[in-house]
Amino acid sequence: MKLLPLLALLTSLTTVCAEDLPVLAEPDFKSQLDATWKIAHGTYEPKDGVLVCAEKPENKHVAVLWHQVAWNSGLIECEFRFDGSKILILGCDGQTPKGLAHIGRVVVTPKMISIAEDSVKPSHTIAKAPADLKSGEWHRLNFAWSGDRITLKVNDLAIDASHTYLASAKSRSWIAVGGQTASIRALKISGKP
């Protein structure tokens, strides 16, 4: 685990942003999502500038929304709110020797933030830090991925980790929500192959 001072985090995020990453998605959540998005499980309903996300009990799986655009260096920025849900996960999938599979993820709960790589099952947590994220309040998230390194910042808390598996080619990114509802707004995905 490596907690980053704010200056180190900003340097890491600036390195990714300095690559002039093109914007791949910036939905307004006032209308339906375009064809680059696919709901795999649960419900994702855009309403008045907010994406309301929830599990469907009959799926017996966290709610999952795929953004089906490939990128290898990228930045996902958003604001989120726990409205009864207990977990928010953002990650990427790619082609692996096992076929299309998870590459890595960031996990946010009310009490912890973490980064994991998925070369093994269950996924291997490679960085984590305690958090105190209140339900019903908006929180700011920045998830930067470049090569074999992920940097996660939630509000003023930041962690950073690297693993060789994270450098695998990525074919889509995704958002997952566990439990009741969570809300997302101001989502922006930037990236390049």
MIDOSE-1310 file (N, C-alpha, C; in nm, 2 decimals, decimal comma, always signed):
residues 193
mkll	+0,08/-0,12/+0,00/+0,00/+0,00/+0,00/+0,09/+0,12/+0,00; +0,05/+0,22/-0,08/+0,12/+0,34/-0,09/+0,03/+0,46/-0,09; +0,03/+0,54/+0,02/-0,05/+0,66/+0,02/+0,03/+0,77/-0,04; -0,03/+0,84/-0,13/+0,04/+0,95/-0,20/+0,01/+1,08/-0,14
plla	+0,12/+1,16/-0,12/+0,09/+1,30/-0,09/+0,03/+1,37/-0,21; -0,04/+1,48/-0,19/-0,12/+1,54/-0,29/-0,03/+1,58/-0,41; +0,09/+1,63/-0,39/+0,18/+1,67/-0,50/+0,22/+1,55/-0,58; +0,25/+1,43/-0,52/+0,28/+1,31/-0,60/+0,16/+1,27/-0,68
llts	+0,04/+1,28/-0,62/-0,08/+1,24/-0,70/-0,10/+1,33/-0,82; -0,09/+1,46/-0,80/-0,11/+1,56/-0,91/-0,01/+1,53/-1,02; +0,11/+1,50/-0,98/+0,22/+1,47/-1,08/+0,18/+1,35/-1,16; +0,13/+1,24/-1,09/+0,09/+1,12/-1,16/-0,03/+1,15/-1,25
lttv	-0,13/+1,22/-1,21/-0,25/+1,25/-1,29/-0,21/+1,34/-1,41; -0,12/+1,44/-1,38/-0,08/+1,53/-1,48/+0,00/+1,45/-1,59; +0,08/+1,35/-1,56/+0,15/+1,27/-1,66/+0,05/+1,20/-1,75; -0,06/+1,15/-1,70/-0,16/+1,08/-1,78/-0,23/+1,19/-1,87
caed	-0,27/+1,30/-1,80/-0,34/+1,41/-1,88/-0,25/+1,48/-1,98; -0,12/+1,48/-1,95/-0,03/+1,55/-2,05/-0,02/+1,48/-2,18; -0,07/+1,35/-2,18/-0,07/+1,28/-2,31/-0,18/+1,33/-2,40; -0,25/+1,43/-2,36/-0,36/+1,49/-2,45/-0,46/+1,38/-2,48
lpvl	-0,51/+1,32/-2,38/-0,61/+1,21/-2,40/-0,74/+1,26/-2,46; -0,78/+1,20/-2,57/-0,91/+1,25/-2,63/-1,03/+1,20/-2,54; -1,13/+1,28/-2,54/-1,25/+1,25/-2,46/-1,33/+1,14/-2,54; -1,35/+1,03/-2,47/-1,42/+0,91/-2,53/-1,57/+0,92/-2,50
aepd	-1,60/+0,97/-2,38/-1,74/+0,97/-2,34/-1,76/+1,08/-2,24; -1,87/+1,16/-2,25/-1,90/+1,26/-2,15/-2,06/+1,28/-2,16; -2,13/+1,17/-2,12/-2,28/+1,18/-2,13/-2,33/+1,28/-2,03; -2,44/+1,34/-2,08/-2,51/+1,44/-1,99/-2,61/+1,38/-1,90
fksq	-2,64/+1,26/-1,91/-2,74/+1,19/-1,83/-2,88/+1,26/-1,82; -2,91/+1,33/-1,93/-3,04/+1,38/-1,95/-3,12/+1,31/-2,05; -3,05/+1,22/-2,12/-3,12/+1,13/-2,22/-3,05/+0,99/-2,22; -3,11/+0,90/-2,29/-3,05/+0,77/-2,29/-2,91/+0,76/-2,34
ldat	-2,84/+0,66/-2,29/-2,69/+0,65/-2,32/-2,68/+0,60/-2,47; -2,57/+0,64/-2,53/-2,56/+0,61/-2,68/-2,52/+0,46/-2,69; -2,49/+0,42/-2,81/-2,47/+0,28/-2,85/-2,34/+0,22/-2,80; -2,25/+0,31/-2,75/-2,12/+0,26/-2,70/-2,13/+0,21/-2,56
wkia	-2,25/+0,22/-2,50/-2,28/+0,17/-2,36/-2,37/+0,05/-2,37; -2,34/-0,05/-2,28/-2,43/-0,16/-2,27/-2,45/-0,20/-2,12; -2,57/-0,22/-2,08/-2,60/-0,26/-1,95/-2,59/-0,42/-1,95; -2,50/-0,47/-1,87/-2,48/-0,61/-1,85/-2,57/-0,67/-1,74
hgty	-2,58/-0,60/-1,63/-2,67/-0,64/-1,52/-2,72/-0,51/-1,45; -2,84/-0,52/-1,39/-2,89/-0,41/-1,31/-2,96/-0,31/-1,39; -2,98/-0,19/-1,33/-3,04/-0,08/-1,40/-2,95/+0,04/-1,39; -2,94/+0,12/-1,50/-2,87/+0,24/-1,51/-2,96/+0,34/-1,58
epkd	-3,02/+0,43/-1,51/-3,12/+0,52/-1,56/-3,07/+0,67/-1,55; -3,05/+0,73/-1,67/-3,02/+0,87/-1,67/-3,14/+0,96/-1,64; -3,12/+1,05/-1,55/-3,24/+1,14/-1,51/-3,19/+1,27/-1,46; -3,22/+1,38/-1,53/-3,19/+1,51/-1,49/-3,04/+1,53/-1,46
gvlv	-2,96/+1,48/-1,54/-2,81/+1,50/-1,52/-2,74/+1,40/-1,43; -2,82/+1,30/-1,38/-2,76/+1,20/-1,29/-2,79/+1,06/-1,34; -2,69/+0,97/-1,33/-2,72/+0,83/-1,37/-2,74/+0,75/-1,24; -2,87/+0,70/-1,23/-2,91/+0,63/-1,11/-2,88/+0,48/-1,14
caek	-2,80/+0,42/-1,05/-2,75/+0,28/-1,07/-2,80/+0,19/-0,96; -2,85/+0,07/-1,00/-2,90/-0,02/-0,89/-2,89/-0,17/-0,94; -2,87/-0,26/-0,85/-2,88/-0,40/-0,87/-3,02/-0,44/-0,90; -3,04/-0,55/-0,97/-3,17/-0,62/-0,98/-3,15/-0,75/-0,91
penk	-3,23/-0,77/-0,80/-3,21/-0,90/-0,72/-3,21/-1,02/-0,81; -3,29/-1,03/-0,91/-3,30/-1,15/-1,00/-3,17/-1,17/-1,07; -3,09/-1,07/-1,09/-2,96/-1,09/-1,16/-2,86/-1,17/-1,07; -2,87/-1,16/-0,94/-2,78/-1,22/-0,84/-2,63/-1,18/-0,88
hvav	-2,62/-1,05/-0,91/-2,49/-1,00/-0,96/-2,49/-0,85/-0,94; -2,38/-0,79/-0,91/-2,37/-0,64/-0,90/-2,42/-0,58/-1,03; -2,47/-0,46/-1,03/-2,51/-0,39/-1,15/-2,39/-0,36/-1,23; -2,38/-0,38/-1,36/-2,26/-0,36/-1,44/-2,30/-0,28/-1,57
lwhq	-2,23/-0,18/-1,60/-2,25/-0,10/-1,72/-2,11/-0,09/-1,80; -2,11/-0,15/-1,92/-1,99/-0,15/-2,00/-1,99/-0,02/-2,09; -1,87/+0,04/-2,10/-1,84/+0,14/-2,20/-1,75/+0,07/-2,30; -1,80/+0,03/-2,42/-1,74/-0,06/-2,51/-1,64/+0,01/-2,61
vawn	-1,55/+0,09/-2,55/-1,45/+0,16/-2,63/-1,32/+0,13/-2,57; -1,22/+0,08/-2,65/-1,09/+0,04/-2,60/-1,00/+0,16/-2,57; -0,92/+0,15/-2,46/-0,82/+0,24/-2,43/-0,72/+0,18/-2,34; -0,59/+0,22/-2,35/-0,49/+0,16/-2,27/-0,43/+0,26/-2,17
sgli	-0,43/+0,39/-2,20/-0,40/+0,50/-2,10/-0,53/+0,57/-2,10; -0,58/+0,60/-1,97/-0,70/+0,67/-1,96/-0,73/+0,73/-1,83; -0,83/+0,81/-1,83/-0,87/+0,88/-1,71/-1,02/+0,88/-1,70; -1,08/+0,83/-1,59/-1,22/+0,84/-1,56/-1,24/+0,93/-1,45
ecef	-1,32/+1,03/-1,47/-1,36/+1,13/-1,37/-1,51/+1,13/-1,35; -1,55/+1,15/-1,22/-1,69/+1,16/-1,20/-1,72/+1,20/-1,05; -1,84/+1,23/-1,02/-1,89/+1,25/-0,89/-1,98/+1,13/-0,86; -1,98/+1,08/-0,74/-2,07/+0,97/-0,71/-2,13/+0,99/-0,57
rfdg	-2,24/+0,93/-0,54/-2,31/+0,93/-0,41/-2,36/+0,79/-0,38; -2,34/+0,74/-0,26/-2,40/+0,62/-0,22/-2,54/+0,65/-0,17; -2,64/+0,59/-0,23/-2,78/+0,61/-0,19/-2,83/+0,48/-0,14; -2,76/+0,41/-0,05/-2,80/+0,28/-0,01/-2,70/+0,17/-0,05
skil	-2,64/+0,19/-0,17/-2,54/+0,10/-0,21/-2,42/+0,10/-0,12; -2,34/-0,01/-0,12/-2,22/-0,02/-0,04/-2,09/-0,03/-0,11; -2,10/-0,03/-0,25/-1,98/-0,05/-0,32/-1,99/+0,01/-0,46; -1,88/+0,08/-0,51/-1,87/+0,13/-0,64/-1,74/+0,08/-0,70
ilgc	-1,74/+0,01/-0,81/-1,62/-0,04/-0,87/-1,61/+0,01/-1,02; -1,49/+0,05/-1,06/-1,46/+0,09/-1,19/-1,34/+0,01/-1,24; -1,35/-0,05/-1,36/-1,24/-0,13/-1,41/-1,24/-0,14/-1,56; -1,15/-0,22/-1,60/-1,13/-0,25/-1,75/-1,12/-0,40/-1,77
dgqt	-1,17/-0,44/-1,89/-1,16/-0,58/-1,94/-1,07/-0,57/-2,06; -1,01/-0,69/-2,09/-0,93/-0,70/-2,21/-0,91/-0,84/-2,25; -0,85/-0,86/-2,37/-0,82/-1,00/-2,42/-0,70/-1,05/-2,34; -0,72/-1,17/-2,28/-0,61/-1,23/-2,20/-0,60/-1,38/-2,25
pkgl	-0,50/-1,45/-2,21/-0,49/-1,59/-2,25/-0,62/-1,67/-2,22; -0,70/-1,62/-2,12/-0,83/-1,69/-2,09/-0,95/-1,63/-2,16; -0,92/-1,54/-2,26/-1,03/-1,48/-2,34/-1,05/-1,34/-2,28; -1,17/-1,28/-2,31/-1,21/-1,15/-2,25/-1,23/-1,17/-2,10
ahig	-1,15/-1,09/-2,03/-1,15/-1,10/-1,88/-1,12/-0,97/-1,82; -1,14/-0,96/-1,68/-1,11/-0,84/-1,61/-0,95/-0,82/-1,61; -0,91/-0,70/-1,62/-0,76/-0,67/-1,61/-0,73/-0,60/-1,47; -0,81/-0,51/-1,43/-0,79/-0,44/-1,31/-0,91/-0,35/-1,27
rvvv	-0,91/-0,30/-1,15/-1,02/-0,23/-1,10/-0,98/-0,14/-0,98; -1,07/-0,04/-0,96/-1,06/+0,04/-0,83/-1,20/+0,01/-0,76; -1,19/+0,00/-0,63/-1,31/-0,04/-0,55/-1,32/+0,07/-0,44; -1,44/+0,12/-0,43/-1,47/+0,23/-0,34/-1,59/+0,18/-0,25
tpkm	-1,57/+0,18/-0,12/-1,68/+0,15/-0,02/-1,68/+0,27/+0,07; -1,79/+0,27/+0,15/-1,79/+0,39/+0,25/-1,67/+0,39/+0,34; -1,60/+0,27/+0,37/-1,49/+0,27/+0,46/-1,36/+0,24/+0,40; -1,35/+0,22/+0,27/-1,22/+0,19/+0,21/-1,21/+0,22/+0,06
isia	-1,09/+0,26/+0,01/-1,07/+0,26/-0,13/-0,96/+0,16/-0,16; -0,96/+0,10/-0,28/-0,85/+0,00/-0,31/-0,83/-0,01/-0,46; -0,72/-0,07/-0,49/-0,68/-0,10/-0,63/-0,65/-0,24/-0,64; -0,70/-0,31/-0,74/-0,68/-0,46/-0,75/-0,64/-0,49/-0,90
edsv	-0,57/-0,60/-0,91/-0,54/-0,65/-1,04/-0,60/-0,79/-1,05; -0,63/-0,83/-1,17/-0,72/-0,95/-1,19/-0,65/-1,07/-1,25; -0,52/-1,08/-1,24/-0,45/-1,20/-1,30/-0,48/-1,33/-1,23; -0,53/-1,31/-1,10/-0,57/-1,43/-1,02/-0,72/-1,41/-0,98
kpsh	-0,78/-1,52/-0,93/-0,92/-1,51/-0,88/-0,91/-1,56/-0,73; -0,97/-1,49/-0,64/-1,03/-1,36/-0,65/-0,92/-1,25/-0,69; -0,97/-1,14/-0,73/-0,87/-1,03/-0,77/-0,78/-1,00/-0,65; -0,66/-0,96/-0,68/-0,55/-0,93/-0,59/-0,55/-0,78/-0,55
tiak	-0,58/-0,75/-0,43/-0,57/-0,61/-0,39/-0,42/-0,57/-0,37; -0,38/-0,46/-0,44/-0,24/-0,42/-0,44/-0,22/-0,28/-0,37; -0,33/-0,22/-0,34/-0,32/-0,09/-0,26/-0,45/-0,07/-0,20; -0,45/-0,01/-0,08/-0,58/+0,02/-0,01/-0,56/+0,13/+0,10
apad	-0,66/+0,20/+0,13/-0,65/+0,30/+0,23/-0,79/+0,31/+0,30; -0,80/+0,34/+0,43/-0,93/+0,36/+0,49/-0,99/+0,49/+0,44; -1,12/+0,49/+0,44/-1,20/+0,61/+0,40/-1,32/+0,63/+0,49; -1,38/+0,75/+0,48/-1,50/+0,78/+0,55/-1,59/+0,85/+0,46
lksg	-1,66/+0,78/+0,37/-1,74/+0,83/+0,27/-1,89/+0,82/+0,31; -1,95/+0,93/+0,34/-2,09/+0,93/+0,39/-2,19/+0,91/+0,28; -2,29/+0,83/+0,31/-2,40/+0,81/+0,22/-2,48/+0,94/+0,21; -2,54/+0,96/+0,09/-2,61/+1,08/+0,06/-2,53/+1,21/+0,03
ewhr	-2,40/+1,20/+0,03/-2,31/+1,31/+0,00/-2,24/+1,28/-0,13; -2,22/+1,38/-0,21/-2,14/+1,37/-0,34/-1,99/+1,36/-0,31; -1,92/+1,27/-0,37/-1,78/+1,25/-0,36/-1,72/+1,26/-0,50; -1,60/+1,31/-0,51/-1,52/+1,33/-0,64/-1,43/+1,21/-0,65
lnfa	-1,43/+1,15/-0,77/-1,34/+1,04/-0,80/-1,26/+1,06/-0,93; -1,13/+1,04/-0,92/-1,04/+1,04/-1,04/-0,97/+0,91/-1,05; -0,98/+0,84/-1,16/-0,92/+0,70/-1,17/-0,83/+0,71/-1,30; -0,70/+0,72/-1,28/-0,60/+0,73/-1,39/-0,53/+0,60/-1,41
wsgd	-0,51/+0,56/-1,54/-0,45/+0,43/-1,57/-0,35/+0,45/-1,68; -0,23/+0,43/-1,66/-0,13/+0,44/-1,76/-0,03/+0,33/-1,75; -0,02/+0,25/-1,86/+0,08/+0,14/-1,86/+0,04/+0,04/-1,75; +0,13/+0,01/-1,66/+0,11/-0,08/-1,55/+0,07/-0,02/-1,42
ritl	+0,03/+0,11/-1,42/+0,00/+0,19/-1,30/-0,14/+0,25/-1,30; -0,20/+0,24/-1,18/-0,33/+0,30/-1,15/-0,31/+0,39/-1,04; -0,37/+0,51/-1,05/-0,38/+0,61/-0,94/-0,53/+0,64/-0,92; -0,57/+0,63/-0,79/-0,71/+0,66/-0,76/-0,71/+0,77/-0,65
kvnd	-0,79/+0,87/-0,68/-0,82/+0,98/-0,59/-0,97/+0,99/-0,56; -1,01/+0,98/-0,44/-1,14/+1,00/-0,40/-1,14/+1,12/-0,29; -1,20/+1,23/-0,33/-1,19/+1,35/-0,25/-1,05/+1,38/-0,23; -1,00/+1,39/-0,11/-0,86/+1,42/-0,09/-0,77/+1,30/-0,06
laid	-0,83/+1,18/-0,07/-0,76/+1,06/-0,04/-0,71/+1,00/-0,17; -0,58/+0,96/-0,17/-0,52/+0,91/-0,29/-0,43/+0,78/-0,26; -0,44/+0,69/-0,36/-0,35/+0,57/-0,35/-0,30/+0,54/-0,50; -0,20/+0,47/-0,50/-0,13/+0,44/-0,63/-0,07/+0,30/-0,63
asht	-0,08/+0,23/-0,74/-0,02/+0,10/-0,74/+0,02/+0,06/-0,88; +0,11/-0,04/-0,89/+0,15/-0,09/-1,03/+0,16/-0,24/-1,02; +0,14/-0,30/-1,13/+0,15/-0,45/-1,15/+0,16/-0,48/-1,30; +0,24/-0,57/-1,33/+0,27/-0,60/-1,47/+0,14/-0,64/-1,55
ylas	+0,04/-0,70/-1,48/-0,08/-0,74/-1,55/-0,17/-0,62/-1,59; -0,15/-0,51/-1,52/-0,23/-0,39/-1,55/-0,19/-0,33/-1,68; -0,08/-0,37/-1,74/-0,03/-0,32/-1,87/-0,10/-0,40/-1,98; -0,18/-0,50/-1,96/-0,25/-0,57/-2,06/-0,34/-0,48/-2,14
aksr	-0,36/-0,51/-2,27/-0,45/-0,43/-2,36/-0,59/-0,43/-2,31; -0,66/-0,32/-2,31/-0,79/-0,31/-2,26/-0,89/-0,28/-2,37; -1,00/-0,35/-2,37/-1,10/-0,34/-2,48/-1,23/-0,27/-2,43; -1,25/-0,25/-2,30/-1,37/-0,18/-2,26/-1,35/-0,14/-2,11
swia	-1,42/-0,04/-2,07/-1,42/+0,00/-1,92/-1,56/-0,03/-1,87; -1,57/-0,03/-1,74/-1,70/-0,06/-1,68/-1,72/+0,01/-1,55; -1,85/+0,02/-1,51/-1,89/+0,07/-1,38/-1,98/-0,04/-1,32; -1,95/-0,07/-1,19/-2,04/-0,17/-1,12/-2,08/-0,11/-0,99
vggq	-2,20/-0,14/-0,95/-2,26/-0,09/-0,82/-2,32/-0,21/-0,75; -2,29/-0,23/-0,62/-2,34/-0,34/-0,54/-2,45/-0,29/-0,44; -2,56/-0,36/-0,43/-2,66/-0,32/-0,34/-2,76/-0,23/-0,40; -2,82/-0,15/-0,31/-2,92/-0,06/-0,35/-2,87/+0,05/-0,45
tasi	-2,92/+0,17/-0,45/-2,88/+0,26/-0,55/-2,75/+0,34/-0,52; -2,69/+0,38/-0,63/-2,58/+0,48/-0,62/-2,61/+0,58/-0,74; -2,56/+0,70/-0,73/-2,58/+0,80/-0,83/-2,44/+0,85/-0,88; -2,44/+0,88/-1,01/-2,31/+0,92/-1,07/-2,35/+1,05/-1,16
ralk	-2,27/+1,15/-1,15/-2,28/+1,27/-1,24/-2,15/+1,32/-1,28; -2,15/+1,41/-1,38/-2,02/+1,47/-1,43/-1,92/+1,36/-1,47; -1,97/+1,25/-1,54/-1,88/+1,15/-1,58/-1,81/+1,19/-1,71; -1,68/+1,16/-1,71/-1,60/+1,19/-1,83/-1,49/+1,08/-1,84
isgk	-1,49/+1,02/-1,96/-1,39/+0,91/-1,98/-1,30/+0,96/-2,09; -1,17/+0,97/-2,07/-1,07/+1,01/-2,17/-0,97/+0,90/-2,18; -0,92/+0,87/-2,31/-0,83/+0,77/-2,32/-0,77/+0,76/-2,46; -0,67/+0,67/-2,47/-0,61/+0,65/-2,60/-0,56/+0,51/-2,61
p	-0,55/+0,44/-2,73/-0,50/+0,31/-2,74/-0,35/+0,30/-2,69
